[in-house]
Amino acid sequence: MKKYIVILLVILTLAGCSKKEINENSSYIKPLEIENDTKEFKMYRAVLGDIKFFNIKVPEEAISWSITVFQNDGKEIVKESFETFDNFKITPKEEFNSVGVGVIDNKFSISINGNVNAISNFPNSEFIKSEKRSSSTTFLQKDISPVKLNEPIILEKIQYTNKNSFTSLFEPYLKDFIIDENDKYYFLPLLFTTMTLQKNKLIEQNTLLVYF
Protein backbone atom coordinates (compact mmCIF):
# COMPACT_ATOMS: atom_id res chain seq x y z
CA MET A 1 0.00 0.00 0.00
CA LYS A 2 2.80 2.44 0.90
CA LYS A 3 4.45 1.74 -2.45
CA TYR A 4 1.29 2.66 -4.34
CA ILE A 5 0.87 5.85 -2.28
CA VAL A 6 4.43 6.89 -3.16
CA ILE A 7 3.78 6.07 -6.82
CA LEU A 8 0.65 8.22 -6.85
CA LEU A 9 2.44 11.14 -5.18
CA VAL A 10 5.29 10.94 -7.68
CA ILE A 11 2.89 10.84 -10.63
CA LEU A 12 1.02 13.88 -9.35
CA THR A 13 4.29 15.75 -8.83
CA LEU A 14 5.54 14.84 -12.27
CA ALA A 15 2.27 15.92 -13.83
CA GLY A 16 3.01 19.38 -12.54
CA CYS A 17 6.34 19.33 -14.41
CA SER A 18 4.70 18.98 -17.81
CA LYS A 19 5.42 21.97 -20.04
CA LYS A 20 2.95 21.12 -22.77
CA GLU A 21 -0.10 23.28 -23.33
CA ILE A 22 -3.27 21.24 -23.43
CA ASN A 23 -5.74 21.77 -26.26
CA GLU A 24 -9.11 21.50 -24.55
CA ASN A 25 -10.97 21.37 -27.86
CA SER A 26 -9.67 18.02 -29.10
CA SER A 27 -8.85 14.54 -27.84
CA TYR A 28 -5.17 13.88 -27.28
CA ILE A 29 -2.42 11.65 -25.93
CA LYS A 30 0.60 13.66 -24.78
CA PRO A 31 3.85 12.22 -23.35
CA LEU A 32 4.54 13.70 -19.93
CA GLU A 33 7.70 15.80 -19.90
CA ILE A 34 9.88 15.75 -16.80
CA GLU A 35 13.22 17.23 -15.83
CA ASN A 36 15.94 14.56 -15.69
CA ASP A 37 17.89 16.12 -12.84
CA THR A 38 15.05 16.73 -10.39
CA LYS A 39 14.59 14.94 -7.09
CA GLU A 40 11.17 13.83 -8.31
CA PHE A 41 12.70 12.20 -11.38
CA LYS A 42 15.12 10.21 -9.21
CA MET A 43 12.23 9.07 -7.01
CA TYR A 44 10.26 8.16 -10.12
CA ARG A 45 13.03 5.95 -11.47
CA ALA A 46 13.78 4.36 -8.10
CA VAL A 47 10.15 3.41 -7.47
CA LEU A 48 8.80 2.71 -10.93
CA GLY A 49 11.75 1.79 -13.09
CA ASP A 50 11.11 1.83 -16.83
CA ILE A 51 7.64 3.30 -17.07
CA LYS A 52 6.34 6.30 -19.02
CA PHE A 53 3.34 8.52 -18.33
CA PHE A 54 0.93 10.25 -20.71
CA ASN A 55 -1.68 12.96 -20.32
CA ILE A 56 -4.98 11.93 -21.88
CA LYS A 57 -8.18 13.52 -23.12
CA VAL A 58 -10.69 10.89 -24.22
CA PRO A 59 -12.54 11.30 -27.55
CA GLU A 60 -16.13 12.35 -26.96
CA GLU A 61 -17.52 9.42 -28.96
CA ALA A 62 -15.53 6.77 -27.06
CA ILE A 63 -17.52 4.22 -25.08
CA SER A 64 -14.67 2.02 -23.81
CA TRP A 65 -10.89 1.80 -23.51
CA SER A 66 -8.38 -1.05 -23.35
CA ILE A 67 -4.64 -1.65 -23.06
CA THR A 68 -3.53 -4.99 -24.46
CA VAL A 69 -0.19 -6.72 -24.99
CA PHE A 70 0.55 -7.55 -28.63
CA GLN A 71 3.51 -9.46 -30.01
CA ASN A 72 4.67 -10.54 -33.44
CA ASP A 73 4.54 -14.00 -34.97
CA GLY A 74 6.94 -13.54 -37.86
CA LYS A 75 5.52 -10.65 -39.90
CA GLU A 76 2.11 -10.79 -38.24
CA ILE A 77 1.27 -8.76 -35.13
CA VAL A 78 -1.05 -10.78 -32.93
CA LYS A 79 -2.95 -10.08 -29.72
CA GLU A 80 -1.92 -11.73 -26.48
CA SER A 81 -4.43 -12.70 -23.83
CA PHE A 82 -3.13 -10.02 -21.45
CA GLU A 83 -5.53 -7.10 -21.28
CA THR A 84 -7.09 -4.51 -19.02
CA PHE A 85 -10.19 -2.56 -20.03
CA ASP A 86 -13.20 -0.63 -18.81
CA ASN A 87 -16.34 1.04 -20.10
CA PHE A 88 -16.94 4.75 -19.56
CA LYS A 89 -20.32 3.99 -18.03
CA ILE A 90 -18.24 2.79 -15.06
CA THR A 91 -15.32 5.23 -15.28
CA PRO A 92 -16.38 8.75 -16.36
CA LYS A 93 -14.31 10.14 -19.23
CA GLU A 94 -13.34 13.26 -17.32
CA GLU A 95 -11.72 11.06 -14.67
CA PHE A 96 -9.61 9.19 -17.23
CA ASN A 97 -6.77 11.68 -17.61
CA SER A 98 -3.42 9.88 -17.17
CA VAL A 99 -1.91 6.58 -18.28
CA GLY A 100 1.44 5.00 -17.51
CA VAL A 101 2.89 1.89 -19.18
CA GLY A 102 6.08 -0.07 -18.70
CA VAL A 103 7.71 -3.11 -17.14
CA ILE A 104 8.04 -3.29 -13.35
CA ASP A 105 9.56 -6.30 -11.58
CA ASN A 106 9.47 -8.30 -14.80
CA LYS A 107 5.75 -7.64 -15.33
CA PHE A 108 3.92 -5.62 -17.94
CA SER A 109 2.33 -2.86 -15.88
CA ILE A 110 -0.09 -0.02 -16.44
CA SER A 111 -1.19 2.94 -14.36
CA ILE A 112 -4.60 4.55 -14.81
CA ASN A 113 -4.94 7.81 -12.85
CA GLY A 114 -2.21 6.69 -10.43
CA ASN A 115 -3.48 3.15 -9.78
CA VAL A 116 -0.77 0.70 -10.84
CA ASN A 117 -1.65 -2.84 -11.90
CA ALA A 118 0.52 -5.66 -13.26
CA ILE A 119 -1.30 -7.33 -16.14
CA SER A 120 1.15 -10.10 -17.01
CA ASN A 121 4.54 -11.60 -16.35
CA PHE A 122 6.92 -10.32 -18.99
CA PRO A 123 7.61 -13.27 -21.34
CA ASN A 124 11.39 -13.54 -21.33
CA SER A 125 11.10 -16.60 -23.50
CA GLU A 126 13.75 -19.25 -24.05
CA PHE A 127 13.75 -18.17 -27.70
CA ILE A 128 14.98 -14.71 -26.73
CA LYS A 129 17.52 -16.04 -24.22
CA SER A 130 18.89 -18.69 -26.56
CA GLU A 131 19.41 -16.15 -29.34
CA LYS A 132 21.25 -13.81 -26.93
CA ARG A 133 19.31 -10.88 -28.30
CA SER A 134 19.73 -7.26 -27.30
CA SER A 135 16.63 -5.36 -26.23
CA SER A 136 15.42 -1.83 -26.80
CA THR A 137 12.41 -0.10 -25.27
CA THR A 138 10.78 2.85 -27.03
CA PHE A 139 7.83 4.92 -25.84
CA LEU A 140 5.52 7.17 -27.82
CA GLN A 141 7.36 10.49 -28.05
CA LYS A 142 4.97 12.79 -29.89
CA ASP A 143 1.53 14.23 -29.26
CA ILE A 144 -1.42 12.46 -30.88
CA SER A 145 -4.35 14.80 -31.49
CA PRO A 146 -7.07 14.15 -32.35
CA VAL A 147 -7.07 10.50 -31.29
CA LYS A 148 -8.50 8.05 -33.84
CA LEU A 149 -11.23 5.81 -32.51
CA ASN A 150 -11.04 2.01 -32.88
CA GLU A 151 -7.31 2.19 -33.72
CA PRO A 152 -4.74 0.95 -31.14
CA ILE A 153 -2.05 3.57 -30.44
CA ILE A 154 1.34 2.20 -29.39
CA LEU A 155 2.44 3.67 -26.07
CA GLU A 156 5.39 1.30 -25.66
CA LYS A 157 7.42 -0.96 -27.96
CA ILE A 158 9.98 -3.53 -26.80
CA GLN A 159 12.19 -4.99 -29.51
CA TYR A 160 14.64 -7.89 -29.32
CA THR A 161 17.25 -8.32 -32.04
CA ASN A 162 20.57 -10.05 -32.66
CA LYS A 163 21.60 -7.29 -35.08
CA ASN A 164 23.64 -4.20 -34.25
CA SER A 165 20.77 -1.76 -34.78
CA PHE A 166 17.11 -1.39 -33.87
CA THR A 167 14.09 -0.18 -35.80
CA SER A 168 14.40 3.60 -35.85
CA LEU A 169 10.89 4.43 -37.05
CA PHE A 170 8.05 4.44 -34.55
CA GLU A 171 4.59 4.52 -36.10
CA PRO A 172 2.06 5.45 -33.38
CA TYR A 173 -0.81 3.38 -34.77
CA LEU A 174 -0.36 -0.38 -34.53
CA LYS A 175 -1.84 -1.00 -37.99
CA ASP A 176 0.94 1.11 -39.58
CA PHE A 177 3.91 -0.45 -37.80
CA ILE A 178 6.26 -2.45 -40.05
CA ILE A 179 8.31 -5.09 -38.25
CA ASP A 180 11.41 -7.07 -39.03
CA GLU A 181 10.16 -10.67 -38.96
CA ASN A 182 13.54 -11.87 -37.64
CA ASP A 183 13.13 -9.82 -34.47
CA LYS A 184 10.79 -10.18 -31.53
CA TYR A 185 8.46 -7.32 -30.56
CA TYR A 186 6.05 -6.57 -27.74
CA PHE A 187 3.61 -3.67 -27.93
CA LEU A 188 1.37 -2.00 -25.34
CA PRO A 189 -1.25 0.00 -27.28
CA LEU A 190 -4.09 2.09 -25.89
CA LEU A 191 -7.43 1.78 -27.68
CA PHE A 192 -10.47 4.02 -27.44
CA THR A 193 -13.46 2.38 -29.05
CA THR A 194 -17.09 3.15 -29.87
CA MET A 195 -18.04 -0.35 -28.75
CA THR A 196 -18.81 -1.79 -25.33
CA LEU A 197 -16.13 -4.12 -23.98
CA GLN A 198 -17.34 -7.23 -22.20
CA LYS A 199 -14.89 -9.91 -21.17
CA ASN A 200 -13.23 -10.95 -24.45
CA LYS A 201 -15.80 -9.44 -26.78
CA LEU A 202 -16.69 -6.19 -28.46
CA ILE A 203 -20.42 -5.55 -28.32
CA GLU A 204 -22.50 -2.79 -29.87
CA GLN A 205 -26.28 -2.47 -29.58
CA ASN A 206 -26.43 -5.90 -27.96
CA THR A 207 -25.04 -7.54 -31.11
CA LEU A 208 -21.76 -9.46 -31.07
CA LEU A 209 -19.45 -7.90 -33.61
CA VAL A 210 -15.91 -9.08 -33.01
CA TYR A 211 -14.12 -11.67 -30.88
CA PHE A 212 -10.68 -10.57 -29.87
N, C-alpha and C positions, 0 to 999 in steps of 0.2 A: 504494500500500500504506500509506504514512504517513497519507494522508487517512482511510482506513478505520480505522486504529488510533485516530486522534484521535476519530473518530465514535463508536467503541465505548466509549472512555474517557468521553466526554461523556455517552453514554446511561447508562452505569453510574452516573456521578455524579448525573445527574438522577433516576435511579430512587431514589436515596437521599433525594431531596427530596420524594418523594410523602408526603402527609399522610393518605392514605386508609387505613382499616383494611380488610384483606382478609378476606372471608368464605371460609374454607377449605372450607365445606360445600356450596358451590354454584359452578357455572360463572359466569364474569363477564368483562366487558370494562370496564375503568376508565381514563378519561383520566388521564394522568400530570400531576400538578400540580407546577409549578416556580415559584420566586420570580423575578419579572421583573428585579430589580435585582442579581442575583448575577453573579459572574464567570462561573460555569458557563453561565448563560443567555446571556450575551453570546457566549461561545464557541460555544454551540449554534446561535445565529442566524448567526454568521459562517461556520460550517462547513456547516450543513445548510440554511439558508434556511427556507422555509415548509414545515416538516414537523412532524407531531404524533405523540407516542408514547402507547401504551396498554399497561397491564398486562393480562395475559390468564390465565384459567384455562379450559382446554378442557373441554367437556362430556364426561362419561365415555363416552357412547355414540358419540361422533364417531369416524369412521374416517379422514376426510380433511379438508383445509382448502384454500381458494383465495382469492385476491384478484384481482378482475377489473375492468377499466375498462368502465363502462356509459355510454351517452349517450342523449339523447332524439332521436327522429325525430318531430317534432310532439308529440302527446300520449303517444306510446308510448316507453317506456324499453327500449332494446335493448342487447344485449351486444356489445362490441367483441371483436376477436380478441386483445387484449392480456391476458395472464393469467399468474399464477404460482401453482403449487399443489404439494402434496405429500401423501403418505399417511403415517399415523402408524405404519405398519409400518417406515417408513424413519426418520422423526423421532419419537422418543418424546414422548408428550403432556406429560410433566413437564418436558421441555426447551423446549417451545413456551410461552414466558411473556412475551414482549414483541413488539409490532408497532409500526412507524412507517410513516406514509404521507404523501405530499406531492409537490411538484414541485421538482426540483433540476436546475439547468442546462437548463431547458425539457424535462425528461423526467419522466413519471410515475415515481415511485420508491417502493420499499417497503423496510423494514428488518425482518428477522425475527431476533430475539435478537442484534441488533447488526450483522448482515451486510446491507449496503445494496446493492440491485440496482435498476438502471433497467429498467423493463419496456416502455417505449414513449416515443417522442418525443411531446411534448405537441402535440396538433393545433390549433395556432393557425391555423384555416382562413381562407381568403379571405372566407368568409361573415361571420365574426366581425369581421375587419378592415374590410371594406367597410361594415358597419353601424355602425362606430365604437362598439361596445358597451363598457359598463363591466363589470368583473368583480368577483366577490365569492367568497372562499373561506371555507367553514364546516366545522369539524370536529365530530365527535360530542363533546358536552359532558357528558353524563350517564352514570352507571353503568348497564350492562345486566346484570341478573342475575335469574334464570338466563338463559343464552343459548339461544334457540330454534335447534334443529337444522334444516338444510335451508332456512334463510331468510337471505338476504344482509343484513348489517347495515352501514349506510353509515358509514364512518369519515371520509370526506371528500366534500364537495360543492363543485363549482366552477360558478358560475352567471354567464352573460353576458346582459346586458339593455341595451336602449336607453331604459329608463324611469328614473325618478328613485329608485326603491326596489327592494329585493330581497325575495325570499320570506323571510318571518320565521320561519315554522314549519320545524322540522327533524324529520321522522319518522325514527327510527333504522332501521326495516326498509324495504328498498327497495320492497316490494310496497305499502306504505302511503303512499308519497310522491306528492303531487299536484303536477304541474308546470304552469307557464304555457307553453303550446305556442308562444308567440311568442319565448320565450327559449331559450337553449342551455345545457344542463347536462352536466356530467361527474361521475360518481360512482365512488368506489373503495370497494366493500363487501367485508367479510370474511365468508366462508361456512364454517361447520362442517357437514359432511354425514355421513350414515350410509352413504354409498356410496363405493366405491373410484374415485378419479380416475385415468384413463388417457388421456393425450394429450387429445383433445377430446371425451371421452366419460365418462359416469357409468355405472359397472358395479357390479352387486350380484349375488352368487352366480353369477358367470360369465354373467349374462344382460344384454344391452344394454338399458338402460331409456330413457335420454334422450341425444340429441345436444345439445350446447350450444356 
